Each structure stands twice: as structure tokens, then as C-alpha cells.
Amino acid sequence: MDLDTRFPAVSDLRARARRRIPHFVFEYLDSATGREDQHGRNQSALSDIQFWPAILEGEPTADLSTSFLGRDYPLPFGCAPVGMSGIMWPGAEKLLAAACSKAGVPYCMSTVATVVPETLAPHIGDQGWFQLYMPKDKEIRLDMCRRAKAAGFHSLILTVDVPLESRRERQRRANLTIPPKVNAAMVWSMMTHPEWTLGTLREGIPSLKFCEDYAKDMEATSVAHAGHVIRGNPSWDDIAWMREHWDGPLLVKGVQKPEDAKTLVGLGVDAIWVSNHSGRQFDGGPASITCLPDIRAAVPETPIVFDSGVTGGLDILRALALGADFVMMGRAFHYAVGALGAKGPGHLIHILEQDMRSCMGQIGATKLSDLRERLVR
């Protein structure tokens, strides 16, 4: 199969993933919340960012390498954390981690993954980031972080934009709950997607295994899933506490206001992650990319990660031009693994790299630091 001909864009991977995985799984991955206006704003706001094309620049050669938090990367993007990642395709977390390790780009495991950190230790190489939904019990926080660090995850991401669960109406209509409550429609969808179903049976029914390790004594009195049982509602004091107890790079994800970014830097956070959870938490906020320039101005010396609405290499360049140092993508990597299994993540990385090189050639940029001056103001 000629992947570059059949699947030249992220949209092609999304379309094939939709055919290959059950409906309730696709709805979980693809949906946002409310009317999904913020999801649309994320993409349209990125599309409005334009560069001046260049002519007569000679042979174009683009250097896509970058440094971030003391590490060198051949490409300025990686795989963002996605909860229940393993439901998208059997063994998805292992496939994604291995592909990112091979490409030399970060893979970020979610607290609510379907595997534990120790499972991914043989696959992440030196590319492991760990995302934490902060538990209310400080001993659980410490033990989760200890296990992640021991498994090779060197950077910690605290996600802070989930004070409550969002409605995610499309997901509800698809009847996906955690743990899953199987009905006739789901059975039919699984029967009509046998490759996903058989692979899932081999891997084991997806569940929040890492959280379950800590919720065993509490589940008998709770109807919530394990992630809900252990999760707390962090405050500014908790950020300071985590800074004191984590001895590696510390990033905070879900920042949209410049004053919040400045406060976090004052608390010792190493990097700010500008994100609106890709429209999955709140439908009434601004597009993530519109927040980025003011945050960059507020914390000019602090590394910034960006996500939300990124659908290709050109969007990565747009975010970098507006002040991001690194870009992470969640849905796209999971479309890729759903579409092509083990071949998908590597092909996605190829798509993004080639798109970036082509676009940089069109605007006469030879390095990432050239991008800002090519913007149409």
C-alpha cells in the first residue's frame, strides 16, 4: 500500500479511522462539547493566520530541529495525552510510544490511560512525558509520580482545565461510559468492526488501570470510575507543592490567560502549555491560538507548548510563528493509529514533517526562528 498516495493528509487518516473503529469509539475521540463552537473556532482561527509567499530564494532547505527544556528534538511536535487512548485501537499507547521514540519526539502518557507506566517503559525510549490529573490524596500523587519517573517519564504535565466533567453530548449519544456499559448498538458496532474487536479482546477490555491501582479500596462505595474516585480539585497551593516534590521539568497544561501564566512562572513552573482541551471542556471560550501571543508577551523567557485545533504541518508553523516553542497533537495521532494500526503514527509524523518542509519552502524560511517575520500582519 502506497501510504503517501492513499493517505496524504490528516483528514484521510481521520476518514479511514472512522471506518475502521466502532462508532462509539470514534465519537469519543472526535467529539468536543456543547455545539462544538470552540472546536470550530480553534481551527478557523488557525486558518486565518497567513504567511507571505517568497520567490527567488534559491534552493529551499528547512531545518526543523529545535531545543526544548534542555533537550534536542529533530521536529518541534509530539503526541499529546489522550484519556482512554487504548480504546482507539488495540495497544494504541504502546504503538504511539514506540513510534515517537523512533522519531525522537515526545510521547505524553495520560493519567487515565489504559496501561500503567511500567507497561510503556520498554517503548518510550527517552521521549516519555507524563500527564497528571492531580489526585486529592498527596500520597497517591507522590506514588504516581514516583512510578512514572522510575518507568522513564522525565517531564511532568499538570492538567488544570478540568474543574468538572464536561457534557460531551456526542459521546453521551454514542452511549460510551467509563467503564463501558454494553448495549445492542455497541455490540452491533463491534461485530461490524472485527479487527478492532478481536484485537481488543487479545489486549484486554480497556480500563483505567493506573487509576484503578489506587481506587480499589474506594470503588465499593462509589459509582464513579477510578479516575473520578481519586481525582481532586487542585489549587495554586497544589502547584507549589508539586514543584517542591517533582525534581524534573514541570509543565502546566490548560493555560489561556497571561496573568495565570505569569503566576505559574512565579511558582517555579518550567513551561506553560497553552490549550483549551481542544474544545472538549468548555464551548464558550476563545480559540487557543488567539491566547498565545499575549501569553508569549507576558512570559517572554518561558518555554511554551501549544495545542488545540492543529490539523497539519502548516498549523504547527502558525503556532510556532505566534510564540510557541513546541506543538502537541492528540486527535491526529489517534486517527493515525485507528486508520493504519502500527504503521499509522510513523506515517503521520512523515505527513507533518513533509508538510512543514513544503510550507517553509514556500515562504522562504530555512529555520523555525524565521517564521515570525514571514507572517502577514
C-alpha positions in Angstrom: 0.0 0.0 0.0 1.4 3.4 -1.0 0.5 5.4 2.1 1.6 8.7 0.7 -0.8 8.4 -2.2 -3.8 6.9 -0.3 -3.4 8.9 2.9 -1.6 12.2 2.2 -3.3 14.3 4.9 -4.6 14.0 8.4 -8.1 14.2 7.0 -7.5 11.0 5.1 -6.4 9.3 8.4 -9.5 10.6 10.1 -11.8 9.2 7.4 -10.2 5.8 7.5 -10.2 5.6 11.3 -13.9 6.4 11.2 -14.5 3.3 9.0 -12.2 1.1 11.0 -13.2 1.7 14.6 -16.7 1.3 16.2 -19.0 4.4 16.2 -18.9 4.8 19.9 -15.1 4.9 19.9 -14.9 7.4 17.1 -17.4 9.7 18.8 -15.3 9.6 22.0 -12.1 10.6 20.0 -13.7 13.1 17.6 -16.2 15.0 19.7 -15.9 18.2 21.7 -18.6 19.6 24.0 -21.7 21.7 23.6 -22.4 22.8 20.0 -18.7 22.3 19.4 -18.3 26.0 18.5 -14.9 26.3 20.3 -13.6 23.3 18.4 -14.5 25.1 15.2 -13.0 28.4 16.4 -9.8 26.6 17.2 -9.4 25.5 13.5 -10.8 28.6 11.9 -8.6 30.9 13.9 -5.5 29.0 12.9 -6.6 29.1 9.3 -6.8 32.9 9.5 -3.1 33.1 10.2 -1.2 33.8 6.9 2.3 33.9 5.7 3.8 35.9 2.8 4.9 33.5 0.0 8.5 34.1 -1.1 10.1 34.0 -4.6 13.6 33.8 -5.9 15.1 32.5 -2.7 17.2 29.8 -4.3 17.1 26.1 -3.3 14.9 25.8 -0.2 16.3 23.8 2.7 14.5 23.7 6.0 15.9 22.9 9.4 13.1 21.6 11.6 15.2 20.8 14.7 14.7 22.6 18.0 15.6 22.5 21.6 13.1 22.4 24.4 13.6 22.2 28.2 17.2 21.3 27.7 16.6 18.5 25.1 17.2 18.5 21.4 14.5 17.3 19.1 14.6 16.7 15.3 11.0 18.0 15.0 9.0 20.6 17.0 6.0 18.4 17.7 4.9 15.4 19.6 1.9 13.3 20.8 -0.4 14.9 23.4 -2.1 12.9 26.2 -5.5 11.4 25.4 -7.5 9.6 28.0 -8.6 6.0 27.3 -6.1 6.0 24.4 -6.1 2.3 24.2 -9.8 2.2 23.3 -9.0 3.8 20.0 -7.0 0.8 18.7 -5.7 -2.3 20.5 -2.4 -1.5 22.1 -2.5 2.1 21.0 -0.4 3.5 23.8 2.4 1.1 23.1 2.2 1.8 19.3 2.3 5.6 19.8 5.1 5.5 22.3 7.2 3.3 20.1 6.7 5.5 17.0 7.5 8.7 18.9 10.6 7.1 20.4 11.8 6.0 16.9 11.2 9.5 15.5 12.8 11.2 18.6 9.7 13.2 19.6 7.8 13.3 22.9 5.0 10.9 23.8 2.8 12.0 26.7 1.0 9.4 28.7 -2.3 10.3 30.3 -3.1 9.5 34.0 -6.3 8.0 32.5 -4.5 5.8 30.0 -5.5 2.1 29.7 -2.0 1.0 30.7 0.3 1.7 33.6 3.7 3.4 33.2 5.6 0.2 33.7 3.9 -1.2 30.6 5.2 1.6 28.5 8.8 1.6 29.9 10.2 -0.6 27.2 8.6 1.5 24.4 9.2 5.2 25.3 13.0 5.4 25.0 14.0 8.9 26.2 10.8 10.5 25.0 8.4 10.0 27.9 6.3 12.8 29.3 3.7 12.0 32.0 0.4 14.0 32.3 -1.2 14.1 35.8 -4.7 14.8 36.8 -3.8 15.7 40.4 -5.3 13.3 42.9 -6.6 14.8 46.1 -4.5 12.4 48.2 -0.9 13.6 48.3 0.5 10.2 48.9 -1.2 8.9 45.7 0.3 11.9 43.8 3.7 11.1 45.1 3.4 7.4 44.3 2.1 8.0 40.8 4.9 10.4 40.1 7.5 8.0 41.6 6.3 5.2 39.3 6.2 7.4 36.2 9.8 8.6 36.9 11.0 5.1 37.6 9.5 4.0 34.3 11.4 6.6 32.4 9.0 9.5 32.1 11.2 12.6 32.7 8.8 15.5 32.4 5.5 16.1 34.3 2.5 17.8 32.9 -0.2 19.0 35.3 -3.5 19.5 33.5 -5.6 22.2 35.3 -8.5 23.0 33.0 -10.9 20.2 34.1 -12.6 21.5 37.3 -15.6 19.4 36.4 -16.5 16.9 33.8 -17.9 18.5 30.6 -21.1 17.2 29.0 -19.6 15.9 25.7 -23.1 15.4 24.2 -21.9 13.4 21.1 -20.1 11.0 23.4 -23.3 10.6 25.5 -25.4 10.0 22.4 -23.0 7.2 21.5 -23.6 5.7 24.9 -19.9 5.5 25.8 -19.4 5.4 29.6 -16.4 4.5 31.7 -16.4 1.7 32.5 -18.4 0.7 29.3 -22.0 -0.3 29.6 -22.6 -2.5 26.6 -25.9 -2.3 24.7 -27.2 -3.8 21.5 -25.9 -0.9 19.3 -22.4 -1.2 20.7 -22.5 -5.0 20.2 -23.5 -4.5 16.5 -20.8 -1.9 16.0 -18.2 -4.2 17.5 -19.4 -7.1 15.3 -19.1 -4.9 12.2 -15.5 -3.9 13.1 -14.0 -7.4 13.7 -10.3 -6.3 13.5 -10.8 -3.8 16.3 -12.9 -6.2 18.3 -10.6 -9.2 18.1 -7.5 -7.1 18.8 -9.3 -5.5 21.8 -10.1 -9.0 23.2 -6.5 -10.0 22.8 -5.3 -6.9 24.6 -8.0 -7.0 27.3 -11.0 -4.8 27.8 -9.8 -1.2 28.2 -10.0 0.3 31.6 -8.2 3.0 33.6 -5.6 0.6 35.0 -3.3 3.2 36.6 -6.1 4.9 38.5 -7.6 1.5 39.4 -4.4 0.7 41.3 -5.3 3.5 43.7 -9.1 3.3 43.8 -9.5 -0.4 44.7 -10.4 0.4 48.3 -12.9 3.1 47.4 -14.7 1.7 44.4 -17.2 -0.3 46.5 -18.8 2.9 47.7 -18.6 4.9 44.5 -20.5 4.7 41.2 -17.8 6.8 39.5 -14.9 5.4 37.5 -11.5 5.1 39.1 -10.3 8.4 37.7 -13.1 10.3 39.3 -12.6 8.5 42.6 -9.0 9.6 43.1 -9.0 13.0 41.4 -9.0 16.2 43.3 -9.6 19.9 42.5 -6.1 21.4 42.6 -5.4 25.0 43.7 -2.5 27.3 43.3 -1.0 25.9 46.5 -1.0 22.4 44.9 1.1 23.7 42.0 3.7 25.0 44.5 3.5 21.6 46.4 4.1 19.7 43.1 7.0 22.0 42.2 8.6 21.1 45.6 8.1 17.4 45.2 8.9 16.8 41.4 12.6 17.2 40.6 12.3 17.2 36.8 10.7 19.6 34.2 7.2 20.7 35.3 4.7 22.0 32.8 1.1 23.2 33.4 -1.4 22.5 30.7 -4.7 24.4 30.1 -3.4 28.0 30.4 -5.3 30.7 28.4 -4.8 33.9 30.4 -1.5 35.9 30.5 -1.8 36.6 34.2 -2.2 32.9 35.0 1.0 32.2 33.0 2.9 34.8 35.0 1.7 33.5 38.3 2.7 29.9 37.3 6.2 31.0 36.3 6.5 32.7 39.7 5.7 29.4 41.3 8.6 27.8 39.5 6.8 26.1 36.6 9.3 25.4 33.8 6.9 25.7 30.8 3.4 26.9 30.0 1.1 24.7 27.9 -1.5 26.9 26.1 -4.6 24.8 25.5 -8.4 24.8 25.7 -8.5 21.0 25.8 -9.3 21.1 22.1 -12.8 22.2 22.8 -13.7 19.2 24.9 -14.2 21.0 28.2 -16.0 24.4 27.6 -17.7 25.7 24.4 -17.8 29.3 25.3 -14.1 30.3 25.4 -11.6 31.8 22.9 -9.7 29.9 20.3 -6.5 28.6 21.9 -4.3 30.3 19.2 -5.7 33.7 20.0 -4.5 33.4 23.5 -0.9 32.5 22.5 0.6 35.9 21.6 -0.5 37.6 24.8 0.9 34.8 26.9 4.1 34.9 25.0 4.4 38.6 25.7 3.6 38.0 29.4 6.3 35.3 29.9 8.9 36.1 27.2 11.6 33.8 28.5 9.4 30.8 29.4 9.1 27.8 27.1 5.6 27.4 25.7 3.8 24.3 24.4 0.7 24.8 22.2 -2.3 22.5 21.3 -5.9 22.7 20.2 -7.1 22.8 16.6 -3.9 21.7 14.9 -4.7 19.6 11.8 -1.4 19.6 9.8 2.1 20.9 9.4 1.1 24.4 8.4 -0.9 24.8 11.6 2.3 23.8 13.5 4.2 26.5 11.7 1.4 29.0 12.6 1.6 28.2 16.3 5.4 28.5 16.3 5.2 31.8 14.5 2.9 33.2 17.1 5.2 32.3 20.0 5.0 28.5 20.8 8.2 26.6 21.2 6.6 23.2 20.8 3.3 21.8 19.5 1.5 18.7 20.6 -1.3 16.9 18.8 -3.7 14.3 20.3 -6.6 13.5 17.9 -4.3 13.3 14.8 -2.0 10.7 16.4 -5.1 8.7 17.3 -6.7 9.0 13.9 -3.4 7.6 12.6 -3.3 4.6 14.8 -7.0 3.9 14.2 -6.5 4.2 10.5 -3.4 2.2 10.0 -2.5 0.4 13.3 1.2 0.2 13.9 2.0 2.0 10.6 -0.2 5.0 11.4 1.9 7.1 13.8 5.0 6.9 11.8 3.1 7.9 8.7 1.5 10.8 10.5 4.9 12.1 11.5 6.0 11.8 7.9 3.0 13.8 6.7 3.6 16.5 9.2 7.3 16.8 8.5 6.8 16.9 4.8 4.0 19.5 5.1 6.2 21.7 7.2 9.2 21.4 4.8 7.0 22.2 1.8 5.3 25.2 3.5 8.6 26.6 4.8 10.0 26.4 1.3 7.0 28.4 0.0 7.6 31.2 2.5 11.4 31.2 2.2 12.0 30.1 5.8 15.1 28.0 6.4 14.8 27.6 10.2 11.9 27.8 12.7 13.1 31.2 14.0 12.4 32.7 10.5 8.6 32.1 10.8 7.5 35.1 12.7 9.0 37.6 10.2 7.1 35.9 7.4 3.7 36.5 8.9 1.1 38.6 7.2 0.4 41.3 9.8 
